[in-house]
Amino acid sequence: FSCGFYKKFFLAILILDASLAFGFIYYFIEIGLFEEILFRGFIQTRLVGFFKYNVTAIALTGIMFALMHIPFQMAISNQSFFQFIQEDYIHLLLTFFYNIV
C-alpha cells in the first residue's frame, strides 16, 4: 500500500465518524428530545390534569405517540394505511408500550 492509500483511508474514517456523530446528535436532539418534550412534557401533563386517573392520560398519550409514527412508517414501507396496520401492528404496539414506559 502506498502512503496515499492510508491518507485516503483515514480521511474516509474521519468523514464516517463525523457523519455518525452528526446523525446521533440530529436524532437525539431533533427527534428524540422534541418527541419527549412534546408528548411527555406537554401533552401528557395536560391530559393528567384533564382525566381523573393518571393511567388514562398515560395510555392516551401512548396511543397518540404510536399513531403519530404511522404516516412516516407508511411512507418508508410504501404501503396503504390498512396494509400497514395489518403487517406492522406489532411495531405499533411496541411503540405504544415504549411511550408508556
N, C-alpha and C positions, 0 to 999 in steps of 0.2 A: 504493500500500500504506500502511496505517496503521501507527502505531508499535506497536500491539498485535500485528500480524502478525509483525513482526520479533522481538518478545519471545517469542512462541509458537514461532517458527521456531528461534531459538537455544536455547530450552528443550528442544525436541524433539531437536536435535543433541546437547546435553549428556546427555540421557537415553540416546540411542543410543550415544554414546561410553562412558557408564558401563556399559551392558549389554554392549557388546563387550569392554570391559576385564574385567568380571566373568566373561564367558564364556571369555575367554582364560585367565584365572587358574584358573578351575574346570577346564577341560580340561587345562591344563598340569600343575597340581599334583595334582588329584584323580585324573585318569585316566592321563595320560602318566607322571608320576613314579611313581605307585603301580605301574603295569604294569612299568616298568623295574626298580624295586626288587624286585618280586615275581619276575619271570621271569629277569632277568639277574643280579640281586644274590643272590637266594635259591635258586631252583630250578636255574638253570644252574650255579651254583658247586657245589651238591650233586651234580649229575649229572656234572660234570667229575671230582669225586673218586671217583665210583662206576664210571665207564667208563674203559677203558684209553686211548681216543683222545678228544681234545677235540672233534673233528668230530662224533662220535656224540652227545655231550652237547648241542652247539650245534644240530644237526639236530632232536633230540628236543624241545628247548626251543622251536624254531621251529614244530614240529608242534603242540605244546601251546598255543602262543600263537595260532596260526590257529584251532584247534578251540575255544578259549575264546570267540572272536568269533562263532561260528555262531549260538548262541541269540539274541543281540542283533540280528544282521543278519536272521535269520529273522523276528523279531517286526516289524521295520521293514518288510520286504517282504511280510509276511503270506503266507508260503509254507510248504509242508510241508518236512520235512527233505530228502527225496530231490529234490524240485523245486528247492529252494535249492541243493543240491550241483550239480545239472545245469546250472543257469543262472548260478551265481555262482562256479564253480571258479576262474576267473581271479583274482577278488578274493581268494580264499583262498590261492592260490599267491603273489600279491603280498604278502599279509600274512605268509606264511611267510618269504619272502625278505627282507622288511623286518626281521624279527626277527633273521635271520642276520647281516645287515649291521650 
